[in-house]
Amino acid sequence: LAIGTPADGFYALRVMKETDGHAEDVTDDEVREGIRLLAECEGIFAETAGGVTVGVAKKLIAQGKIPADDSAVLCITGNGLKTIDAVQQHVGKPQEIRPSLREFETILGARQRTEAKA
């Protein structure tokens, strides 16, 4: 993952070549899809860097560079609220609630009832 001019870009490229590693790129839509997939499957709202990681992993699996039946570890460290501006029009504005379990359960229950009707 590189934003701008990565300080360690040449080293990363060298290590990738020395270890027969792979690199890939993703579109903005694939980044958003990676964020959505991680949220739906694992309950993790990742920042855009996490969406890149998931999107690239999907591509490498589809290309057979990562065997589909292998296990892989993806390092997802940033919270989606960190880069919410980049995806807000696609995921919606975060809902603010009072810091109480009762408020959370009320909001969650209402959302589940709405989704059940759809």
KEVEXZA-736894 format. One record per residue: residue number from 1; x, y, z of N, C-alpha, C in turn. Coordinates in nm, 3 decimals. Last residue first. Layout:
seq	n_u	n_v	n_w	ca_u	ca_v	ca_w	c_u	c_v	c_w
NUM	X	Y	Z	X	Y	Z	X	Y	Z
...
//
This chain:
seq	n_u	n_v	n_w	ca_u	ca_v	ca_w	c_u	c_v	c_w
118	-3.775	-0.533	0.484	-3.728	-0.513	0.345	-3.715	-0.640	0.268
117	-3.831	-0.608	0.740	-3.944	-0.570	0.654	-3.903	-0.560	0.508
116	-3.579	-0.642	0.844	-3.665	-0.760	0.832	-3.784	-0.732	0.741
115	-3.484	-0.380	0.857	-3.424	-0.472	0.760	-3.510	-0.595	0.740
114	-3.645	-0.284	1.067	-3.652	-0.222	0.934	-3.597	-0.315	0.828
113	-3.557	-0.444	1.278	-3.697	-0.451	1.236	-3.715	-0.393	1.096
112	-3.290	-0.360	1.294	-3.319	-0.499	1.259	-3.464	-0.515	1.213
111	-3.327	-0.093	1.375	-3.262	-0.122	1.246	-3.294	-0.265	1.201
110	-3.441	-0.130	1.626	-3.515	-0.058	1.521	-3.457	-0.089	1.384
109	-3.228	-0.261	1.757	-3.358	-0.327	1.740	-3.440	-0.262	1.630
108	-3.032	-0.059	1.753	-3.008	-0.186	1.684	-3.140	-0.259	1.658
107	-3.154	0.137	1.914	-3.119	0.167	1.775	-3.101	0.038	1.696
106	-3.176	-0.009	2.157	-3.294	0.051	2.094	-3.268	0.076	1.945
105	-2.910	-0.076	2.214	-3.006	-0.183	2.189	-3.133	-0.130	2.121
104	-2.806	0.186	2.254	-2.754	0.099	2.148	-2.855	-0.009	2.112
103	-2.952	0.266	2.479	-2.964	0.342	2.353	-2.918	0.256	2.235
102	-2.858	0.072	2.663	-3.001	0.082	2.631	-3.023	0.154	2.498
101	-2.588	0.131	2.685	-2.628	0.004	2.625	-2.775	0.009	2.583
100	-2.483	0.461	2.597	-2.547	0.367	2.690	-2.588	0.241	2.614
99	-2.405	0.740	2.496	-2.318	0.627	2.533	-2.383	0.537	2.639
98	-2.639	0.822	2.236	-2.588	0.844	2.372	-2.506	0.722	2.412
97	-2.523	0.824	1.894	-2.614	0.783	2.000	-2.553	0.820	2.134
96	-2.509	0.898	1.550	-2.462	0.931	1.685	-2.568	0.889	1.785
95	-2.432	0.710	1.270	-2.539	0.755	1.358	-2.481	0.781	1.496
94	-2.237	0.814	0.991	-2.248	0.738	1.117	-2.358	0.797	1.205
93	-2.386	0.832	0.670	-2.327	0.905	0.783	-2.341	0.821	0.909
92	-2.308	0.588	0.415	-2.395	0.670	0.497	-2.321	0.735	0.612
91	-2.154	0.457	0.234	-2.193	0.382	0.353	-2.288	0.460	0.443
90	-2.115	0.637	0.026	-2.147	0.497	-0.007	-2.197	0.419	0.114
89	-2.045	0.877	0.130	-2.157	0.877	0.035	-2.198	0.735	-0.003
88	-1.820	0.799	0.289	-1.948	0.834	0.350	-2.065	0.831	0.253
87	-1.563	0.749	0.209	-1.665	0.648	0.178	-1.805	0.685	0.225
86	-1.400	0.960	0.280	-1.374	0.894	0.152	-1.486	0.797	0.112
85	-1.476	1.031	0.537	-1.508	1.122	0.427	-1.492	1.055	0.291
84	-1.367	0.831	0.701	-1.510	0.827	0.669	-1.545	0.918	0.552
83	-1.120	0.749	0.795	-1.130	0.797	0.656	-1.276	0.799	0.610
82	-1.169	0.681	1.061	-1.050	0.760	1.029	-1.059	0.822	0.889
81	-1.372	0.505	1.073	-1.405	0.644	1.104	-1.288	0.737	1.072
80	-1.251	0.258	1.030	-1.319	0.324	0.920	-1.357	0.469	0.947
79	-0.929	0.216	1.177	-1.073	0.221	1.191	-1.136	0.301	1.078
78	-0.649	0.018	1.075	-0.715	0.148	1.087	-0.866	0.138	1.091
77	-0.543	-0.238	1.038	-0.515	-0.167	1.163	-0.594	-0.038	1.181
76	-0.518	-0.545	0.926	-0.613	-0.435	0.913	-0.604	-0.355	1.043
75	-0.341	-0.776	0.768	-0.325	-0.679	0.877	-0.413	-0.557	0.849
74	-0.440	-1.098	0.707	-0.444	-0.962	0.654	-0.436	-0.866	0.772
73	-0.325	-1.415	0.652	-0.342	-1.314	0.756	-0.336	-1.177	0.689
72	-0.472	-1.710	0.517	-0.392	-1.588	0.500	-0.423	-1.494	0.615
71	-0.483	-2.049	0.417	-0.515	-1.946	0.516	-0.423	-1.828	0.491
70	-0.595	-2.193	0.105	-0.493	-2.157	0.203	-0.550	-2.059	0.305
69	-0.774	-2.231	-0.097	-0.791	-2.314	0.022	-0.683	-2.290	0.127
68	-0.692	-2.059	-0.299	-0.821	-2.034	-0.234	-0.840	-2.115	-0.107
67	-0.357	-1.946	-0.305	-0.451	-2.058	-0.322	-0.578	-2.035	-0.239
66	-0.270	-1.660	-0.455	-0.294	-1.710	-0.320	-0.395	-1.823	-0.338
65	-0.279	-1.669	-0.726	-0.150	-1.638	-0.663	-0.153	-1.667	-0.514
64	-0.519	-1.696	-0.853	-0.450	-1.818	-0.814	-0.313	-1.794	-0.750
63	-0.670	-1.477	-0.902	-0.564	-1.506	-0.999	-0.488	-1.634	-0.967
62	-0.828	-1.473	-0.675	-0.893	-1.497	-0.805	-0.791	-1.533	-0.912
61	-0.630	-1.402	-0.490	-0.696	-1.533	-0.480	-0.760	-1.568	-0.614
60	-0.571	-1.146	-0.577	-0.465	-1.247	-0.579	-0.522	-1.388	-0.565
59	-0.822	-1.020	-0.533	-0.765	-1.032	-0.668	-0.660	-1.142	-0.675
58	-0.845	-1.039	-0.252	-0.946	-1.100	-0.341	-0.891	-1.121	-0.481
57	-0.621	-0.885	-0.178	-0.626	-1.028	-0.144	-0.728	-1.100	-0.233
56	-0.705	-0.633	-0.269	-0.588	-0.698	-0.331	-0.589	-0.847	-0.301
55	-0.924	-0.592	-0.093	-0.942	-0.593	-0.238	-0.827	-0.661	-0.311
54	-0.796	-0.592	0.158	-0.895	-0.695	0.126	-0.916	-0.706	-0.024
53	-0.630	-0.363	0.122	-0.574	-0.493	0.159	-0.669	-0.607	0.123
52	-0.817	-0.161	0.070	-0.715	-0.194	-0.030	-0.661	-0.334	-0.002
51	-0.951	-0.159	0.313	-1.024	-0.194	0.192	-0.931	-0.231	0.078
50	-0.748	-0.064	0.475	-0.796	-0.200	0.496	-0.876	-0.249	0.376
49	-0.735	0.196	0.375	-0.618	0.109	0.361	-0.657	-0.038	0.382
48	-0.983	0.305	0.455	-0.960	0.273	0.314	-0.839	0.183	0.293
47	-1.066	0.133	0.764	-1.039	0.252	0.684	-1.006	0.209	0.541
46	-1.330	-0.101	0.847	-1.190	-0.065	0.821	-1.180	0.067	0.747
45	-1.522	-0.237	1.065	-1.533	-0.122	0.975	-1.391	-0.067	0.958
44	-1.600	-0.571	1.106	-1.493	-0.473	1.120	-1.514	-0.362	1.017
43	-1.754	-0.798	1.081	-1.798	-0.694	1.173	-1.693	-0.587	1.199
42	-1.696	-0.989	0.894	-1.620	-0.992	1.019	-1.664	-0.887	1.121
41	-1.873	-0.957	0.677	-1.826	-1.091	0.715	-1.762	-1.097	0.853
40	-1.933	-0.680	0.659	-2.039	-0.781	0.658	-1.993	-0.915	0.712
39	-1.677	-0.559	0.668	-1.781	-0.522	0.764	-1.889	-0.630	0.773
38	-1.550	-0.679	0.450	-1.494	-0.697	0.584	-1.598	-0.663	0.691
37	-1.717	-0.583	0.243	-1.701	-0.727	0.267	-1.649	-0.754	0.408
36	-1.678	-0.304	0.259	-1.810	-0.362	0.280	-1.801	-0.510	0.316
35	-1.404	-0.286	0.196	-1.453	-0.234	0.324	-1.588	-0.298	0.358
34	-1.411	-0.395	-0.063	-1.331	-0.459	0.042	-1.375	-0.415	0.181
33	-1.569	-0.203	-0.191	-1.618	-0.341	-0.181	-1.541	-0.416	-0.073
32	-1.393	0.015	-0.178	-1.522	0.021	-0.108	-1.581	-0.118	-0.090
31	-1.193	-0.091	-0.346	-1.162	-0.054	-0.208	-1.290	-0.051	-0.126
30	-1.332	-0.116	-0.584	-1.283	-0.238	-0.519	-1.242	-0.211	-0.375
29	-1.375	0.155	-0.641	-1.490	0.067	-0.617	-1.447	-0.062	-0.547
28	-1.111	0.237	-0.685	-1.185	0.291	-0.571	-1.306	0.204	-0.539
27	-0.921	-0.060	-0.775	-0.994	0.063	-0.806	-1.061	0.115	-0.679
26	-0.595	-0.185	-0.696	-0.741	-0.193	-0.689	-0.801	-0.057	-0.724
25	-0.308	-0.385	-0.784	-0.374	-0.259	-0.756	-0.524	-0.281	-0.752
24	-0.050	-0.596	-0.648	-0.169	-0.575	-0.731	-0.223	-0.437	-0.698
23	0.222	-0.825	-0.618	0.160	-0.696	-0.591	0.043	-0.680	-0.686
22	0.394	-1.100	-0.463	0.307	-1.043	-0.566	0.257	-0.907	-0.521
21	0.712	-1.272	-0.423	0.585	-1.216	-0.378	0.507	-1.156	-0.494
20	0.960	-1.396	-0.431	0.856	-1.435	-0.527	0.718	-1.390	-0.483
19	1.140	-1.273	-0.272	1.059	-1.378	-0.210	0.951	-1.432	-0.302
18	1.255	-1.077	-0.427	1.342	-1.179	-0.368	1.262	-1.296	-0.312
17	1.033	-0.912	-0.485	1.100	-0.987	-0.592	1.183	-1.101	-0.536
16	0.978	-0.810	-0.230	0.875	-0.881	-0.304	0.937	-0.967	-0.414
15	1.218	-0.680	-0.171	1.177	-0.796	-0.091	1.071	-0.877	-0.164
14	1.205	-0.474	-0.366	1.315	-0.570	-0.365	1.277	-0.697	-0.288
13	0.973	-0.337	-0.287	0.980	-0.398	-0.419	1.089	-0.505	-0.424
12	1.056	-0.246	-0.035	0.941	-0.336	-0.046	0.942	-0.408	-0.180
11	1.264	-0.076	-0.110	1.292	-0.194	-0.027	1.178	-0.296	-0.038
10	1.125	0.119	-0.254	1.228	0.040	-0.322	1.261	-0.087	-0.244
9	0.947	0.220	-0.049	0.899	0.158	-0.173	1.001	0.071	-0.242
8	0.970	0.351	0.191	1.034	0.220	0.178	0.995	0.148	0.050
7	0.824	0.586	0.157	0.964	0.594	0.199	1.038	0.462	0.175
6	0.613	0.638	-0.121	0.643	0.561	-0.001	0.793	0.564	0.031
5	0.458	0.912	-0.219	0.587	0.850	-0.244	0.627	0.771	-0.119
4	0.114	0.848	-0.207	0.220	0.943	-0.240	0.348	0.870	-0.277
3	0.080	0.554	-0.047	0.011	0.681	-0.067	0.120	0.783	-0.092
2	0.066	0.211	-0.092	0.148	0.333	-0.099	0.059	0.453	-0.125
1	0.085	-0.117	0.000	0.000	0.000	0.000	0.089	0.122	0.000
//
